[in-house]
Every structure is written in C-alpha cells, then in structure tokens.
C-alpha cells in the first residue's frame, strides 16, 4: 500500500510590497462582498486539445477545419508519429528515458498587470518566490510524479533535453488575470501524446492571490476565494500557502498536458462514467452521453479543471491532487508502451492484443486506494486511408467490466489530421452485431472518447473506427444535433488520416 502524501504548508513568509498600497473603495468592498467565484479560462493545454468548438462562430469553425484540411496544423510530434506507424510493432511511445523538468521561478519583472474590479489593467507587485516556497513546490510536484521517470531541478541543465515550467504568466499581452474576462492559472505548449517532444514548455501563474491580497490587505477576500483562513492576522502566511498549493497543482497539471494527458483523464474512478458534479453535462458529447454520472473522485485528480469536472478554486489551494488511474495508464505508456500497428493484424475483424499492464496505484483516496490494480490495455496506430473506410478490432471480455477507448487524430494529431468516431458492438451468437455504446466527439473537441462502456455479457466485442462525413456543432433548442458536413464544405480531407486508438479496462483487486 502506498503511503499518504501531504502538502507542506509553509509558515510565515515575509516579503515587502515595494511600498505599493491599494485602498479598497466602497465599490470594491461591495464587489468583494458579492464575489464568491471568478471566471476561469479553460484553454490551458495549448494547440487545439481543450478548446470547446461550440463557442466558435460559424466562420471560426470553418477556418479551423480549413486550416486542418490544408495540413497547417502538422507539427513535429505528429510527423514522428506517422513515421513510427510504418513499423508493425514498436516499443515505447516515448523514449523510455527519464524526462528532466527545469523549474524556473525567476520573475521577468517586479510588477505585472491584471484587470480587477476597475475593468482596466492595473499594476500589481509580482510574487517573488522564496527558496522555501520553491523547494516545497518542487517537492509537491515530485510527489505527484514519484512513480514515473521524471526528474526535477531548479538549475538549468547544461546539456541534454529538458522541459521547462516557468512560474509566471507568459501569454501574449501579459494578462492572465481578468476578473470579468477570466483567470488563467497556466498553459502547456501542447498535449504531447507519448511525450515525443522532450524540450517543450509550460507556464504557471499564481499571482491571482497577490492581486486579491493587495486589493484587500485584511485577508478577508483571500480567504473567501482560496478557502485558506488567516490565522492570528498573518495574511502573508495565508497568501504564501495559497500561492504554493495552487502553483504545485497547476505545475503538475500543465506538465501532465506536455506528457500527453487530457482533462478527461481526471474522470474516475473507472466504471463510474462522467463526474458526479454535472460537469461536463451529457449533452456536451455527441451523441448525448447515456452512461453513469457517478464519478465522485474526479475533482481529486491532477488533470481536473473547472470546465472538465466542475472543480473550484479551493480544489487547487486547500489540497494537493493526485493522478487518476486513467492518467497513470497514459504516463506509463509514454515511458514504455507497446503500440501495435494495424498492419500487424490480419484482414477482417482483427483480434486486439490486450495486454496486462503494470501501472502504479497513484490513488490516495477513493475506490481503488491501496489496491493492486488489474489493467488490460491496447494501443493501436492506424489510418483511415480513404473516406468511408472503417477499421474493426475484435476482443473477448468477461461480463461485469467496462471499456474506455480514446481516438486521437485531430485534437491530438499523430500524423495527417482525421476526425474519427468510435462504436462498440457485442457479437451475438448468430454473428450479428448489437450496438453497445458510441461516441463521435468528446466535450472539448473532435476526438472521440468512449467512456466506461459497459461489457454486460461475456463473449466477443468489436470496436469500429470510422471517419463520418460530419462534425457536430452542438444542439438546437429542440435537442436535434447541429451537423456540419465535411465533403460539401471542402473539408473532405479530414475523413482520412492517421490515428491512435487507446483502449483499457481497469479493475481493482
């Protein structure tokens, strides 16, 4: 059984505000009184991996598809994935070597801009991380990744590949904090499936707590939003705790994206379907998700976010999250996962090579805490060569389990972009196929994600991979889907391309 990991809460940390004082006007005081939450910017994973397409205008939607159709979204990792697919079988999605991560706490400026209650950019003093805070953040992130081949350092490596976590806002325009427009805690370079890019970057911004503390020096506003009490009037100690805990959680989260993890990898425990918070809603998927909504552990997991599981600010400041079973599967696959190319299969309904996977149990509390996990997984590199083609993979399973399957081909490109769909069938005794579950688009993008499909009967199942002639643009008020055709709009190129299909079954022992 794993030992419980805890956050190190810092004691009093004193630092000057360079003479800056902010008075709280009556208007601000009233605003503080009414503020219980702030809007959060959800696009934190870089590229197209976590963008909600339904928020786009029709023109933006068309421009996105056109760029993909023209191959303008190709990147180095996608090209490498396509090259790897030429081999029937190969080990290690990644390089099976430790990933070095440089933690850069230095601030490029002593001040920064944020938009608070006045509605215009104001200047605030940047948080200067003490050595104690730096060491505690590193220790917390190391604890999250202790079962994986990740090394952390606060010194720039003199040689070799390394990723970088910068602990300050690095968006164009320099504003990550806008009380009306949204709060951005960080952003990764991309969702790097298999960790092929060993030199990517991400940033973490914890200056929200500086803004709040500087607006209201009494600490009342800080406590209301962070959930951290001010003890004996020591606002600076509460501020330091909020900064350290949020920076630790965000750092582990953004690094997770750069290692190939997505927000839905926080769902759990496996078998319980969508988060029990109601976020995301079943109609955020196409077709509408009709499975369980009992995932009450999702908010505890590192890859959780407000938009993906309904977590709040205090989930980042009052506890240190841990990786879910789904995340552990992917992280281990990035170190030494065996991918099978579709060319290794015989024609027809090929047998999926489900393999027993040894993954660490990262669960600190929940259904599978302290258990030996039994995981069967399979990763297939395939391609839809022509529009209208479908690939079929067959496997045998016992009743009572659930299967999750993820298609990567557009949001996370592995070669030529393709928009795919997944359908799972049960093979009846007469050879006919009965539909069990299907998904064409997940709640954040176009890549299909089949969540905890129930395997209610023992026997053979078939999973179908296809690329239909439409994408969903949401739903009308009457519940009917808004379907956007591909061939008819000049985007038919997205009906063929390269994909990765990841499937897994998880059971506690």
SULQUIRA-V884260 format. One record per pair of residues at least 6 apart in sequence whose ideal C-beta (glycine too) atoms are under 8 Angstrom apart, sorted by the first residue. I is the first residue (numbers start at 1). J is the second residue. If there is no record, write none. Layout:
BEGIN
I_J, I_J
END
This chain:
BEGIN
1_370, 2_361, 2_362, 2_364, 2_370, 4_364, 5_143, 5_146, 5_320, 5_322, 5_364, 6_320, 7_140, 7_244, 7_245, 7_248, 7_319, 7_320, 8_136, 8_139, 8_140, 8_244, 9_241, 9_244, 9_245, 10_132, 10_133, 10_136, 10_237, 10_240, 10_241, 10_244, 11_237, 12_234, 12_236, 12_237, 12_240, 13_130, 13_132, 13_133, 13_236, 13_237, 13_240, 14_236, 15_128, 15_130, 15_236, 17_125, 17_214, 18_110, 18_125, 20_124, 20_125, 20_214, 21_217, 22_214, 22_215, 22_217, 24_32, 24_215, 24_216, 27_117, 28_116, 28_117, 28_215, 28_216, 31_117, 32_215, 32_216, 32_220, 32_221, 32_224, 35_179, 35_221, 35_224, 35_225, 36_224, 36_225, 37_225, 37_312, 37_313, 38_179, 38_182, 38_183, 38_208, 38_225, 38_313, 39_179, 39_180, 39_181, 39_182, 39_183, 40_182, 40_183, 40_184, 40_185, 40_305, 40_306, 40_307, 41_176, 41_181, 41_182, 41_183, 41_184, 42_50, 42_52, 42_305, 42_306, 42_307, 42_308, 43_50, 43_51, 43_187, 44_50, 44_184, 44_185, 44_186, 44_187, 44_188, 44_253, 44_254, 44_257, 44_305, 45_187, 45_188, 45_190, 45_191, 45_254, 45_257, 45_262, 45_263, 46_187, 46_188, 46_189, 46_190, 46_191, 46_202, 46_257, 47_73, 47_75, 47_190, 47_191, 47_411, 48_64, 48_73, 48_410, 48_411, 48_445, 49_190, 49_191, 49_257, 49_262, 49_411, 49_412, 49_444, 49_445, 50_191, 50_262, 50_263, 50_307, 50_308, 50_411, 50_444, 50_445, 51_444, 51_445, 52_307, 52_443, 52_444, 52_445, 53_61, 53_64, 53_441, 53_445, 53_446, 53_471, 53_473, 54_473, 54_474, 56_64, 58_473, 61_473, 61_484, 62_489, 65_471, 65_484, 65_486, 65_489, 65_491, 65_494, 66_490, 66_491, 67_73, 68_410, 68_417, 68_491, 68_494, 69_417, 69_490, 69_491, 69_492, 69_493, 69_494, 70_493, 71_416, 71_417, 73_413, 73_417, 74_413, 74_416, 74_417, 75_190, 75_413, 76_196, 76_197, 77_190, 77_192, 77_193, 77_194, 77_196, 77_197, 77_413, 77_414, 78_413, 78_414, 78_415, 78_498, 79_415, 80_196, 81_193, 81_194, 81_196, 81_381, 81_413, 81_414, 81_415, 81_498, 81_500, 82_414, 82_415, 82_416, 82_498, 84_90, 84_339, 84_381, 85_341, 85_381, 85_382, 85_383, 85_414, 85_415, 85_498, 86_341, 87_341, 88_340, 88_341, 88_343, 88_344, 89_338, 89_339, 89_340, 89_341, 89_344, 90_338, 90_339, 90_341, 91_336, 91_337, 91_338, 92_335, 92_336, 92_337, 93_193, 93_194, 93_195, 93_196, 93_260, 93_333, 93_334, 93_337, 93_339, 93_379, 94_194, 94_195, 94_196, 94_334, 94_335, 94_336, 95_195, 95_198, 96_149, 96_335, 96_336, 97_149, 98_149, 98_150, 98_151, 99_149, 99_150, 99_151, 99_161, 99_162, 99_163, 99_195, 99_198, 99_259, 100_150, 100_151, 100_152, 100_153, 100_157, 100_160, 100_161, 100_162, 100_163, 101_150, 101_151, 101_152, 101_153, 101_162, 101_163, 101_164, 101_165, 101_255, 102_153, 102_154, 102_155, 102_156, 102_157, 102_162, 102_163, 102_164, 102_165, 103_134, 103_137, 103_138, 103_141, 103_152, 103_153, 103_154, 103_165, 103_167, 103_251, 104_156, 104_164, 104_165, 104_166, 104_167, 105_129, 105_134, 105_137, 105_154, 105_167, 107_126, 107_127, 107_128, 107_168, 108_168, 109_126, 110_125, 110_126, 110_128, 111_123, 111_124, 111_125, 111_126, 112_123, 112_124, 112_126, 112_168, 112_169, 112_174, 112_207, 113_121, 113_122, 113_123, 113_124, 113_174, 113_175, 114_121, 114_122, 114_124, 114_175, 114_176, 114_177, 114_178, 114_207, 114_211, 115_121, 115_122, 115_175, 115_177, 115_178, 115_179, 115_180, 115_181, 116_122, 116_177, 116_179, 116_211, 116_215, 117_179, 117_215, 119_180, 121_175, 124_207, 124_210, 124_211, 124_214, 125_210, 125_214, 126_168, 126_207, 126_210, 127_206, 127_207, 127_209, 127_210, 127_243, 129_137, 129_167, 129_243, 130_240, 133_240, 133_243, 133_244, 134_154, 136_244, 136_248, 137_167, 137_244, 137_247, 137_248, 137_251, 138_152, 138_154, 140_244, 140_245, 140_248, 140_252, 140_320, 141_152, 141_248, 141_251, 141_252, 141_255, 142_150, 142_152, 143_320, 144_252, 144_302, 144_320, 144_321, 144_322, 144_323, 145_152, 145_252, 145_255, 147_328, 147_360, 147_362, 148_331, 148_332, 148_335, 148_360, 149_335, 150_255, 153_162, 161_198, 161_199, 162_198, 162_199, 163_198, 163_199, 163_200, 163_201, 163_202, 163_255, 163_258, 164_200, 164_201, 164_202, 165_201, 165_202, 165_203, 165_204, 165_251, 165_254, 165_255, 166_201, 166_202, 166_203, 166_204, 167_203, 167_204, 167_205, 167_206, 167_247, 167_251, 168_203, 168_204, 168_205, 168_207, 169_175, 169_176, 169_177, 169_184, 169_203, 169_205, 169_207, 170_187, 170_203, 171_184, 171_187, 176_183, 176_184, 176_185, 176_205, 176_207, 177_183, 177_184, 177_205, 177_207, 177_208, 177_211, 183_208, 184_205, 185_204, 185_205, 185_206, 185_208, 185_246, 185_250, 185_316, 186_202, 186_203, 186_204, 186_205, 186_250, 186_251, 186_253, 186_254, 187_202, 187_203, 187_254, 188_200, 188_202, 188_254, 188_255, 188_256, 188_257, 188_258, 189_197, 189_200, 189_201, 189_202, 189_258, 190_197, 190_200, 190_257, 190_258, 191_257, 191_258, 191_260, 191_261, 191_262, 191_411, 191_412, 192_200, 192_257, 192_258, 192_259, 192_260, 193_260, 193_334, 193_408, 193_412, 193_414, 193_500, 194_260, 194_333, 194_334, 194_337, 195_258, 195_259, 195_260, 195_334, 197_258, 200_258, 201_258, 202_254, 202_255, 202_257, 202_258, 203_254, 204_247, 204_250, 204_251, 204_254, 205_250, 206_242, 206_243, 206_246, 206_247, 206_250, 208_246, 209_222, 209_226, 209_239, 209_242, 209_243, 209_246, 210_239, 210_243, 212_221, 212_222, 212_225, 212_226, 213_219, 213_221, 213_222, 213_235, 213_239, 215_221, 216_222, 217_235, 218_230, 218_235, 219_230, 219_233, 219_235, 219_238, 219_239, 220_230, 222_228, 222_230, 222_235, 222_238, 222_239, 222_242, 223_229, 223_230, 223_238, 225_313, 226_238, 226_242, 226_246, 226_313, 226_314, 226_317, 226_318, 227_313, 227_314, 227_317, 227_318, 228_238, 228_241, 228_242, 228_317, 228_318, 229_238, 230_237, 230_238, 231_237, 231_238, 241_317, 242_317, 245_316, 245_317, 245_318, 245_319, 245_320, 246_316, 246_317, 248_320, 249_302, 249_315, 249_316, 249_320, 249_321, 250_316, 252_302, 252_321, 253_302, 253_303, 253_304, 253_305, 253_321, 256_265, 256_302, 256_303, 256_323, 256_327, 259_330, 259_331, 259_334, 260_330, 260_331, 260_334, 260_412, 261_303, 261_327, 261_330, 261_331, 262_303, 262_412, 262_444, 263_303, 263_304, 263_305, 263_307, 263_308, 263_309, 263_444, 264_303, 264_308, 264_326, 264_442, 264_443, 264_444, 264_449, 264_451, 265_301, 265_303, 265_324, 265_326, 265_327, 265_330, 266_298, 266_301, 266_302, 266_303, 266_304, 266_305, 266_308, 266_309, 266_324, 266_326, 266_327, 267_273, 267_274, 267_275, 267_295, 267_298, 267_309, 267_324, 267_326, 267_451, 268_295, 268_297, 268_298, 268_301, 268_324, 268_325, 268_326, 268_366, 269_295, 269_297, 269_324, 269_325, 269_363, 269_366, 269_367, 269_368, 269_506, 270_325, 270_326, 270_402, 270_404, 270_452, 270_504, 270_506, 271_292, 271_401, 271_402, 271_452, 271_506, 272_292, 272_294, 272_295, 272_296, 272_297, 272_367, 272_452, 273_289, 273_291, 273_292, 273_293, 273_294, 273_295, 273_451, 273_452, 274_280, 274_282, 274_289, 274_291, 274_292, 274_293, 274_295, 274_451, 275_293, 275_295, 275_296, 275_298, 275_299, 275_308, 275_309, 275_310, 276_293, 276_294, 276_295, 276_296, 276_298, 277_298, 277_299, 277_309, 277_310, 277_311, 278_293, 278_310, 279_306, 279_307, 279_308, 279_309, 279_310, 280_307, 280_308, 280_443, 282_288, 282_289, 282_290, 282_293, 283_289, 283_475, 283_479, 284_443, 285_439, 285_441, 285_442, 285_443, 285_449, 286_439, 286_440, 286_441, 286_472, 286_481, 287_438, 287_439, 287_440, 287_481, 289_439, 289_451, 291_437, 291_451, 291_452, 291_453, 291_454, 292_452, 295_309, 297_324, 297_363, 297_365, 297_366, 297_367, 298_304, 298_308, 298_309, 298_311, 298_324, 299_309, 299_310, 299_311, 299_315, 300_319, 300_321, 300_322, 300_364, 300_365, 300_366, 301_309, 301_321, 301_322, 301_323, 301_324, 301_327, 302_321, 302_322, 302_323, 302_324, 302_327, 303_323, 303_324, 303_327, 304_311, 304_315, 304_321, 305_311, 306_312, 307_444, 308_443, 308_444, 315_321, 322_362, 322_363, 322_364, 323_331, 323_362, 324_362, 324_363, 325_359, 325_362, 325_363, 325_368, 325_373, 325_375, 325_506, 326_404, 326_504, 326_506, 327_362, 328_359, 328_360, 328_361, 328_362, 329_357, 329_359, 329_375, 329_377, 329_504, 329_506, 330_502, 332_357, 332_358, 332_359, 332_360, 333_357, 333_377, 333_379, 333_502, 337_377, 337_379, 338_355, 338_379, 339_379, 339_380, 339_381, 339_500, 340_353, 340_378, 340_379, 340_380, 340_381, 341_380, 341_381, 341_382, 342_350, 342_380, 342_381, 342_382, 342_383, 342_391, 345_351, 345_393, 348_392, 349_392, 349_393, 349_394, 349_462, 350_392, 350_393, 350_394, 351_393, 351_394, 351_395, 352_378, 352_380, 352_393, 352_394, 352_395, 352_463, 352_503, 353_378, 354_376, 354_377, 354_378, 354_395, 354_503, 354_505, 355_376, 355_377, 355_378, 356_374, 356_375, 356_376, 357_375, 357_376, 357_377, 357_504, 358_375, 359_373, 359_375, 361_368, 361_369, 361_370, 361_371, 361_372, 361_373, 363_369, 363_370, 363_371, 367_508, 368_506, 368_508, 371_508, 371_509, 372_508, 372_509, 373_506, 373_507, 373_508, 373_509, 374_506, 374_507, 374_508, 374_509, 375_504, 375_505, 375_506, 375_507, 376_504, 376_505, 377_502, 377_503, 377_504, 377_505, 378_395, 378_501, 378_502, 378_503, 378_504, 379_500, 379_501, 379_502, 379_503, 380_393, 380_500, 380_501, 380_502, 380_503, 381_414, 381_498, 381_499, 381_500, 382_391, 382_465, 382_498, 382_499, 382_500, 382_501, 383_415, 383_416, 383_418, 383_496, 383_497, 383_498, 383_499, 384_390, 384_391, 384_418, 384_420, 384_465, 384_466, 384_467, 384_495, 384_496, 384_497, 384_499, 385_496, 386_496, 387_467, 387_469, 387_487, 387_492, 387_495, 387_496, 388_495, 389_466, 389_467, 389_496, 390_464, 390_465, 390_466, 391_464, 391_465, 391_466, 392_462, 392_463, 392_464, 392_465, 393_462, 393_463, 393_465, 393_501, 394_427, 394_460, 394_461, 394_462, 395_460, 395_461, 395_463, 395_503, 396_459, 396_460, 396_461, 397_403, 397_455, 397_458, 397_459, 397_461, 397_505, 398_455, 398_458, 399_455, 399_456, 399_457, 399_458, 400_455, 400_456, 401_455, 401_505, 401_507, 402_452, 402_453, 402_454, 402_455, 402_505, 403_424, 403_450, 403_452, 403_453, 403_455, 403_461, 403_463, 403_503, 403_504, 403_505, 404_449, 404_450, 404_451, 404_452, 404_453, 404_503, 404_504, 404_505, 404_506, 405_422, 405_424, 405_448, 405_449, 405_450, 405_453, 405_463, 405_501, 405_502, 405_503, 406_447, 406_448, 406_449, 406_450, 406_501, 406_502, 406_503, 407_420, 407_421, 407_422, 407_447, 407_448, 407_449, 407_465, 407_499, 407_500, 407_501, 408_414, 408_447, 408_499, 408_500, 408_501, 408_502, 409_417, 409_418, 409_419, 409_420, 409_447, 409_497, 409_498, 409_499, 409_500, 410_417, 410_418, 410_419, 410_420, 410_445, 410_446, 410_447, 410_494, 411_444, 411_445, 411_446, 411_447, 412_447, 412_500, 413_498, 414_498, 414_499, 414_500, 415_497, 415_498, 416_496, 416_497, 416_498, 417_494, 417_497, 418_467, 418_494, 418_495, 418_496, 418_497, 418_498, 418_499, 419_446, 419_447, 419_467, 419_471, 419_486, 419_494, 419_495, 420_447, 420_448, 420_465, 420_466, 420_467, 420_499, 421_438, 421_439, 421_440, 421_448, 421_465, 421_466, 421_467, 421_468, 422_438, 422_439, 422_440, 422_448, 422_449, 422_450, 422_463, 422_464, 422_465, 422_501, 423_435, 423_437, 423_438, 423_463, 423_464, 423_466, 424_435, 424_436, 424_437, 424_438, 424_450, 424_453, 424_461, 424_462, 424_463, 424_464, 425_433, 425_434, 425_435, 425_436, 425_461, 425_462, 425_463, 425_464, 426_433, 426_434, 426_436, 426_457, 426_459, 426_460, 426_461, 427_433, 427_459, 427_460, 427_461, 427_462, 428_434, 433_462, 436_453, 436_454, 436_455, 436_456, 436_461, 437_450, 437_453, 437_454, 438_450, 439_448, 439_449, 439_450, 439_451, 440_448, 440_468, 440_471, 440_472, 441_447, 441_448, 441_471, 441_472, 442_448, 442_449, 446_471, 450_463, 455_461, 455_505, 463_501, 463_503, 465_499, 465_501, 467_494, 467_495, 467_496, 467_497, 468_495, 469_485, 469_486, 469_487, 469_492, 469_495, 470_483, 470_484, 470_485, 470_486, 471_483, 471_484, 471_486, 472_481, 472_482, 472_483, 472_484, 473_482, 473_483, 473_484, 474_481, 474_482, 475_481, 475_482, 476_482, 486_492, 486_494, 486_495, 487_495
END
